[in-house]
Amino acid sequence: MSSYRPIRDYVRVLGHFASIRSLEVLVLQASPFFGGFLGGFQFEWEDLIRLILLLLGSLFLTAHIFILNDWAGHNSDKRDPRRTTLVFTQQKISRVQVAHVAIAFLIVANIFFFMVGPLTMLFGAAIAVLSLLYSCSPRFGKVTPIAASINHLVGGMLHFLLGYTLFHELDGRGLAISLFFGLVFAGGHFNQEVRDYEGDSINGIRTSAVVFGPRRTFLASLSLFTLAYALIIGLAATSMLPNLLYGSFIPWFLHVAWSVQTLRQGLGFEAILKMQRRFRLLFAITGLAMLIR
């Protein structure tokens, strides 16, 4: 019976991360999904199989990124009152086991990307490198103000292009639309830093919110989101995106109104969490509008 114990241990690792990270991992597949459709996906068997392989690779890559980040930050997470109960070591899971799962997921992701093509492997490798820098680098990672958000800007662009280049050559249109996704990723990351301000302060993690203050960081987030809305209106004006997106000023107005409300509430954890749910809904609707042909 003891020979089955390692299997049970790794099943427990998978169950732990599935319980705390699965929703975030699934939601983030919207970027390559939209990229594939905007790149010219057709409802044919060949295109469908390639898109499924890509999304499976992206799913494992994204899971790898979250697991690696939790592995790298487990000491600080133990000192964060909002995270301590979610730390894997509290579930009798070792860092070695988590590292094994992270590596295995990266290998599986690359197998799927290899089945799709070399350009997909290149973009996947670039995203993995950005993840490593974010989680582990003292200079270019999450402990460095601004650098972490630049990492998310570039990573968001690459994640969209992962899907876009599956059916279309890399071009100016693809880069322009990818910038929208990058701005949303970076703006969302600023919001996350404001949300985690208390725990990061306790741990001495020099995020933008800790260094420049939650209010300034929140306003920087709103500025990036405003640029994202302005960009898609411009792309609609140049016929790169559907004319329906001229109406993006409506979700932008809602976004600003909710941001003002959040500022008045004091930028506490629950207020930011509510704001995150709201702007994710707005951008989900905006993304669906992009698919109208």
VOPAGU-2260 file (C-alpha; in pm, 1 decimal, decimal comma):
REM VOPAGU-2260
SITE   aa  ch    i         X         Y         Z
SITE  MET   A    0       0,0       0,0       0,0
SITE  SER   A    1     294,0     234,3      73,9
SITE  SER   A    2     383,2     239,1    -297,0
SITE  TYR   A    3      63,7     436,2    -360,7
SITE  ARG   A    4     145,7     706,3    -108,2
SITE  PRO   A    5     341,5     932,1    -350,7
SITE  ILE   A    6      45,4     924,0    -588,4
SITE  ARG   A    7    -193,4    1019,8    -309,4
SITE  ASP   A    8      42,4    1299,8    -204,2
SITE  TYR   A    9      47,8    1452,0    -551,6
SITE  VAL   A   10    -327,8    1414,3    -586,3
SITE  ARG   A   11    -352,3    1617,3    -265,9
SITE  VAL   A   12    -124,3    1884,5    -416,2
SITE  LEU   A   13    -343,6    1903,9    -725,9
SITE  GLY   A   14    -658,5    1919,3    -514,6
SITE  HIS   A   15    -519,7    2201,6    -303,0
SITE  PHE   A   16    -428,3    2424,3    -596,5
SITE  ALA   A   17    -747,8    2338,0    -782,6
SITE  SER   A   18    -949,7    2458,2    -483,7
SITE  ILE   A   19    -778,4    2798,7    -463,4
SITE  ARG   A   20    -661,8    2873,3    -818,0
SITE  SER   A   21    -881,3    2692,6   -1071,9
SITE  LEU   A   22   -1124,6    2979,8   -1132,8
SITE  GLU   A   23    -845,3    3231,7   -1196,1
SITE  VAL   A   24    -666,8    2989,6   -1428,1
SITE  LEU   A   25    -982,5    2928,2   -1631,2
SITE  VAL   A   26   -1075,4    3297,6   -1656,5
SITE  LEU   A   27    -731,9    3386,2   -1792,9
SITE  GLN   A   28    -784,0    3156,3   -2091,8
SITE  ALA   A   29   -1005,9    3430,1   -2235,2
SITE  SER   A   30    -698,3    3606,6   -2378,5
SITE  PRO   A   31    -576,2    3328,9   -2612,6
SITE  PHE   A   32    -938,0    3232,3   -2683,0
SITE  PHE   A   33   -1021,7    3583,4   -2805,4
SITE  GLY   A   34    -686,4    3591,7   -2983,0
SITE  GLY   A   35    -771,6    3278,8   -3178,1
SITE  PHE   A   36   -1109,5    3411,4   -3289,5
SITE  LEU   A   37    -975,3    3756,0   -3380,3
SITE  GLY   A   38    -690,8    3587,1   -3566,0
SITE  GLY   A   39    -931,2    3412,4   -3801,2
SITE  PHE   A   40   -1050,2    3090,8   -3636,8
SITE  GLN   A   41   -1300,8    2903,5   -3852,7
SITE  PHE   A   42   -1545,2    2639,3   -3731,5
SITE  GLU   A   43   -1362,3    2356,9   -3905,7
SITE  TRP   A   44   -1216,5    2041,6   -3753,7
SITE  GLU   A   45    -853,4    2135,6   -3814,7
SITE  ASP   A   46    -891,3    2481,3   -3660,4
SITE  LEU   A   47   -1091,6    2341,0   -3369,5
SITE  ILE   A   48    -829,0    2077,9   -3286,9
SITE  ARG   A   49    -545,5    2333,3   -3302,1
SITE  LEU   A   50    -736,2    2576,1   -3079,1
SITE  ILE   A   51    -813,2    2303,3   -2824,5
SITE  LEU   A   52    -446,4    2198,7   -2813,8
SITE  LEU   A   53    -342,1    2560,5   -2769,3
SITE  LEU   A   54    -591,5    2622,8   -2488,7
SITE  LEU   A   55    -484,1    2304,4   -2310,6
SITE  GLY   A   56    -123,0    2419,9   -2331,9
SITE  SER   A   57    -220,9    2764,8   -2208,5
SITE  LEU   A   58    -421,3    2610,4   -1924,4
SITE  PHE   A   59    -122,6    2411,3   -1799,3
SITE  LEU   A   60     112,3    2707,4   -1848,8
SITE  THR   A   61    -114,0    2939,6   -1649,0
SITE  ALA   A   62    -148,9    2679,8   -1373,1
SITE  HIS   A   63     230,8    2646,4   -1369,1
SITE  ILE   A   64     261,9    3024,7   -1326,7
SITE  PHE   A   65      29,2    3035,1   -1026,0
SITE  ILE   A   66     188,2    2731,2    -862,0
SITE  LEU   A   67     538,8    2870,9    -915,2
SITE  ASN   A   68     433,8    3202,9    -763,7
SITE  ASP   A   69     283,4    3030,9    -459,3
SITE  TRP   A   70     598,3    2818,5    -425,4
SITE  ALA   A   71     825,4    3124,5    -439,7
SITE  GLY   A   72     614,2    3332,7    -201,1
SITE  HIS   A   73     512,3    3074,9      56,4
SITE  ASN   A   74     717,5    3232,1     339,9
SITE  SER   A   75     562,5    3576,0     297,6
SITE  ASP   A   76     217,5    3422,0     248,7
SITE  LYS   A   77     248,1    3255,6     591,0
SITE  ARG   A   78     288,4    3600,4     748,0
SITE  ASP   A   79      -6,3    3746,8     556,9
SITE  PRO   A   80    -319,6    3715,8     774,9
SITE  ARG   A   81    -542,4    3688,5     466,2
SITE  ARG   A   82    -333,1    3416,6     301,2
SITE  THR   A   83    -189,6    3211,1     583,4
SITE  THR   A   84    -469,8    2952,3     588,0
SITE  LEU   A   85    -428,1    2896,3     212,6
SITE  VAL   A   86     -53,8    2827,1     221,0
SITE  PHE   A   87      19,7    2475,0      96,4
SITE  THR   A   88     249,1    2391,1     389,8
SITE  GLN   A   89     -55,0    2423,9     617,8
SITE  GLN   A   90    -195,8    2123,7     428,4
SITE  LYS   A   91     118,1    1916,1     496,8
SITE  ILE   A   92     235,9    1968,2     139,4
SITE  SER   A   93     610,1    2016,7      93,0
SITE  ARG   A   94     785,7    2271,5    -127,9
SITE  VAL   A   95     953,4    1985,0    -314,5
SITE  GLN   A   96     616,8    1835,8    -407,8
SITE  VAL   A   97     490,5    2174,3    -526,5
SITE  ALA   A   98     806,9    2226,8    -732,0
SITE  HIS   A   99     760,1    1886,3    -896,0
SITE  VAL   A  100     401,9    1972,8    -994,5
SITE  ALA   A  101     505,7    2314,7   -1129,5
SITE  ILE   A  102     778,1    2157,1   -1344,6
SITE  ALA   A  103     545,3    1880,8   -1464,6
SITE  PHE   A  104     281,7    2135,0   -1568,5
SITE  LEU   A  105     539,6    2335,2   -1762,7
SITE  ILE   A  106     651,9    2020,6   -1945,1
SITE  VAL   A  107     292,9    1926,6   -2031,4
SITE  ALA   A  108     226,8    2281,1   -2155,3
SITE  ASN   A  109     527,4    2262,0   -2385,8
SITE  ILE   A  110     416,2    1925,9   -2521,7
SITE  PHE   A  111      85,0    2080,1   -2627,8
SITE  PHE   A  112     261,1    2386,6   -2771,4
SITE  PHE   A  113     500,2    2160,0   -2965,1
SITE  MET   A  114     198,7    1988,6   -3121,1
SITE  VAL   A  115      71,1    2328,9   -3236,2
SITE  GLY   A  116     388,8    2477,8   -3380,3
SITE  PRO   A  117     724,0    2653,6   -3320,2
SITE  LEU   A  118     585,1    3007,9   -3291,3
SITE  THR   A  119     344,5    2893,4   -3021,3
SITE  MET   A  120     636,5    2733,7   -2835,2
SITE  LEU   A  121     829,0    3061,1   -2862,0
SITE  PHE   A  122     546,8    3269,2   -2715,4
SITE  GLY   A  123     487,1    3008,9   -2444,7
SITE  ALA   A  124     856,0    3011,2   -2350,4
SITE  ALA   A  125     856,1    3392,0   -2332,9
SITE  ILE   A  126     555,5    3387,6   -2097,2
SITE  ALA   A  127     726,2    3125,1   -1879,3
SITE  VAL   A  128    1040,1    3341,3   -1856,0
SITE  LEU   A  129     832,8    3643,8   -1753,8
SITE  SER   A  130     667,1    3428,5   -1487,6
SITE  LEU   A  131    1005,2    3317,1   -1353,5
SITE  LEU   A  132    1126,9    3677,4   -1337,4
SITE  TYR   A  133     808,8    3792,5   -1164,1
SITE  SER   A  134     815,6    3522,3    -897,4
SITE  CYS   A  135    1188,8    3485,5    -836,0
SITE  SER   A  136    1386,3    3790,6    -952,1
SITE  PRO   A  137    1478,9    4051,6    -686,3
SITE  ARG   A  138    1524,1    4315,7    -956,3
SITE  PHE   A  139    1259,8    4245,6   -1220,5
SITE  GLY   A  140     997,5    4068,7   -1009,9
SITE  LYS   A  141     703,3    4146,2    -785,7
SITE  VAL   A  142     927,4    4306,0    -522,6
SITE  THR   A  143    1021,5    4588,2    -761,5
SITE  PRO   A  144     772,3    4874,3    -813,7
SITE  ILE   A  145     657,2    4931,4   -1173,5
SITE  ALA   A  146     867,7    4639,6   -1304,9
SITE  ALA   A  147     603,6    4388,7   -1196,6
SITE  SER   A  148     332,5    4576,9   -1384,2
SITE  ILE   A  149     549,2    4606,2   -1696,3
SITE  ASN   A  150     589,0    4229,7   -1668,9
SITE  HIS   A  151     209,7    4195,3   -1670,9
SITE  LEU   A  152     176,8    4437,9   -1962,7
SITE  VAL   A  153     411,7    4231,3   -2179,5
SITE  GLY   A  154     273,4    3901,9   -2050,5
SITE  GLY   A  155     -83,1    4005,9   -2130,1
SITE  MET   A  156      18,0    4097,1   -2484,1
SITE  LEU   A  157     196,9    3765,9   -2536,3
SITE  HIS   A  158     -93,6    3565,2   -2397,4
SITE  PHE   A  159    -329,4    3720,4   -2652,7
SITE  LEU   A  160     -76,5    3673,4   -2934,7
SITE  LEU   A  161     -45,5    3308,3   -2836,1
SITE  GLY   A  162    -396,1    3262,3   -2977,0
SITE  TYR   A  163    -386,5    3527,8   -3249,1
SITE  THR   A  164     -78,4    3386,8   -3424,9
SITE  LEU   A  165    -235,7    3042,2   -3432,0
SITE  PHE   A  166    -443,1    3144,4   -3735,3
SITE  HIS   A  167    -284,5    3470,5   -3849,1
SITE  GLU   A  168      63,5    3603,0   -3909,5
SITE  LEU   A  169     196,7    3851,4   -3655,8
SITE  ASP   A  170      99,1    4197,8   -3780,8
SITE  GLY   A  171      23,7    4550,4   -3667,2
SITE  ARG   A  172    -342,0    4473,5   -3600,4
SITE  GLY   A  173    -253,1    4182,5   -3376,0
SITE  LEU   A  174       1,5    4389,3   -3184,4
SITE  ALA   A  175    -244,7    4676,3   -3142,3
SITE  ILE   A  176    -518,7    4450,6   -3005,2
SITE  SER   A  177    -267,1    4270,3   -2784,3
SITE  LEU   A  178    -177,7    4606,1   -2629,0
SITE  PHE   A  179    -537,3    4632,4   -2508,5
SITE  PHE   A  180    -505,3    4299,5   -2327,6
SITE  GLY   A  181    -166,3    4402,1   -2189,7
SITE  LEU   A  182    -307,3    4727,0   -2050,6
SITE  VAL   A  183    -593,1    4537,1   -1887,2
SITE  PHE   A  184    -349,0    4288,4   -1731,7
SITE  ALA   A  185    -125,2    4568,6   -1602,2
SITE  GLY   A  186    -419,1    4771,7   -1471,9
SITE  GLY   A  187    -555,2    4463,6   -1299,8
SITE  HIS   A  188    -216,8    4400,0   -1141,7
SITE  PHE   A  189    -209,1    4750,3    -992,0
SITE  ASN   A  190    -553,3    4675,6    -845,0
SITE  GLN   A  191    -423,0    4350,6    -701,8
SITE  GLU   A  192    -133,2    4533,6    -536,7
SITE  VAL   A  193    -378,7    4774,8    -373,4
SITE  ARG   A  194    -588,3    4478,2    -255,9
SITE  ASP   A  195    -281,7    4307,8    -104,7
SITE  TYR   A  196    -135,7    4627,4      43,4
SITE  GLU   A  197    -177,0    4520,7     405,8
SITE  GLY   A  198      -6,7    4183,0     366,5
SITE  ASP   A  199     270,5    4319,1     144,4
SITE  SER   A  200     340,7    4595,0     399,1
SITE  ILE   A  201     373,2    4337,5     677,3
SITE  ASN   A  202     620,7    4138,4     466,9
SITE  GLY   A  203     817,5    4440,1     346,2
SITE  ILE   A  204     738,0    4360,7     -18,3
SITE  ARG   A  205     800,8    4679,2    -216,0
SITE  THR   A  206     505,3    4675,3    -451,6
SITE  SER   A  207     387,7    4995,3    -617,3
SITE  ALA   A  208     108,5    5023,8    -358,8
SITE  VAL   A  209     357,0    4997,1     -71,4
SITE  VAL   A  210     608,0    5241,5    -221,9
SITE  PHE   A  211     375,8    5500,8    -377,1
SITE  GLY   A  212      63,6    5443,0    -169,0
SITE  PRO   A  213    -265,4    5263,5    -243,4
SITE  ARG   A  214    -443,8    5574,9    -371,2
SITE  ARG   A  215    -180,2    5664,1    -632,0
SITE  THR   A  216    -154,1    5302,4    -742,4
SITE  PHE   A  217    -531,1    5273,7    -774,1
SITE  LEU   A  218    -539,7    5590,4    -986,6
SITE  ALA   A  219    -255,3    5450,4   -1199,3
SITE  SER   A  220    -470,4    5141,7   -1251,8
SITE  LEU   A  221    -765,5    5355,9   -1359,7
SITE  SER   A  222    -537,1    5543,5   -1601,5
SITE  LEU   A  223    -426,1    5219,4   -1767,7
SITE  PHE   A  224    -784,8    5099,2   -1794,2
SITE  THR   A  225    -881,2    5433,9   -1949,6
SITE  LEU   A  226    -603,7    5391,6   -2207,4
SITE  ALA   A  227    -737,8    5042,7   -2282,2
SITE  TYR   A  228   -1090,1    5174,8   -2345,9
SITE  ALA   A  229    -952,1    5459,0   -2560,7
SITE  LEU   A  230    -743,4    5211,8   -2759,4
SITE  ILE   A  231   -1033,2    4987,2   -2856,2
SITE  ILE   A  232   -1241,0    5288,5   -2959,8
SITE  GLY   A  233    -948,9    5389,0   -3181,3
SITE  LEU   A  234    -922,8    5036,6   -3321,6
SITE  ALA   A  235   -1294,1    5042,5   -3398,9
SITE  ALA   A  236   -1245,5    5377,0   -3575,9
SITE  THR   A  237    -979,7    5218,4   -3799,4
SITE  SER   A  238   -1203,3    4914,3   -3869,7
SITE  MET   A  239    -967,0    4677,7   -3687,8
SITE  LEU   A  240   -1248,5    4594,2   -3446,7
SITE  PRO   A  241   -1629,8    4597,6   -3483,1
SITE  ASN   A  242   -1806,8    4935,5   -3487,6
SITE  LEU   A  243   -2004,1    4822,7   -3183,1
SITE  LEU   A  244   -1695,0    4902,6   -2976,5
SITE  TYR   A  245   -1749,6    5273,1   -3038,0
SITE  GLY   A  246   -1981,2    5230,9   -2741,7
SITE  SER   A  247   -1691,7    5144,4   -2509,2
SITE  PHE   A  248   -1730,4    5483,4   -2346,1
SITE  ILE   A  249   -2034,2    5335,0   -2165,4
SITE  PRO   A  250   -1840,4    5066,0   -1972,6
SITE  TRP   A  251   -1562,2    5323,1   -1921,5
SITE  PHE   A  252   -1812,5    5561,0   -1758,9
SITE  LEU   A  253   -1932,7    5279,0   -1531,9
SITE  HIS   A  254   -1572,2    5189,8   -1453,2
SITE  VAL   A  255   -1493,6    5548,1   -1350,9
SITE  ALA   A  256   -1811,3    5576,5   -1141,7
SITE  TRP   A  257   -1734,4    5252,0    -958,2
SITE  SER   A  258   -1372,7    5362,9    -909,4
SITE  VAL   A  259   -1487,2    5686,7    -745,1
SITE  GLN   A  260   -1715,7    5482,5    -520,9
SITE  THR   A  261   -1426,0    5252,8    -427,9
SITE  LEU   A  262   -1204,7    5551,7    -346,1
SITE  ARG   A  263   -1472,5    5689,6    -115,7
SITE  GLN   A  264   -1495,8    5353,2      59,0
SITE  GLY   A  265   -1127,2    5377,4     148,4
SITE  LEU   A  266    -963,1    5117,9     -81,2
SITE  GLY   A  267   -1003,4    4839,2     172,6
SITE  PHE   A  268    -963,6    4472,2      83,1
SITE  GLU   A  269   -1334,8    4403,3      36,1
SITE  ALA   A  270   -1390,1    4725,2    -161,9
SITE  ILE   A  271   -1109,4    4637,8    -404,6
SITE  LEU   A  272   -1232,4    4279,8    -432,8
SITE  LYS   A  273   -1574,9    4411,0    -533,0
SITE  MET   A  274   -1414,3    4649,2    -782,8
SITE  GLN   A  275   -1218,7    4361,2    -935,8
SITE  ARG   A  276   -1536,4    4162,0    -992,3
SITE  ARG   A  277   -1698,2    4463,2   -1154,5
SITE  PHE   A  278   -1421,8    4552,6   -1398,2
SITE  ARG   A  279   -1372,7    4187,7   -1494,0
SITE  LEU   A  280   -1739,1    4176,3   -1591,0
SITE  LEU   A  281   -1701,1    4496,1   -1796,7
SITE  PHE   A  282   -1401,4    4360,8   -1985,1
SITE  ALA   A  283   -1568,6    4022,8   -2037,8
SITE  ILE   A  284   -1856,9    4202,5   -2210,0
SITE  THR   A  285   -1611,0    4414,0   -2409,5
SITE  GLY   A  286   -1422,0    4103,2   -2517,4
SITE  LEU   A  287   -1739,1    3932,4   -2636,8
SITE  ALA   A  288   -1826,1    4244,0   -2837,8
SITE  MET   A  289   -1491,8    4204,8   -3017,4
SITE  LEU   A  290   -1606,0    3871,2   -3159,7
SITE  ILE   A  291   -1901,0    4014,5   -3350,2
SITE  ARG   A  292   -1818,8    3990,2   -3717,8
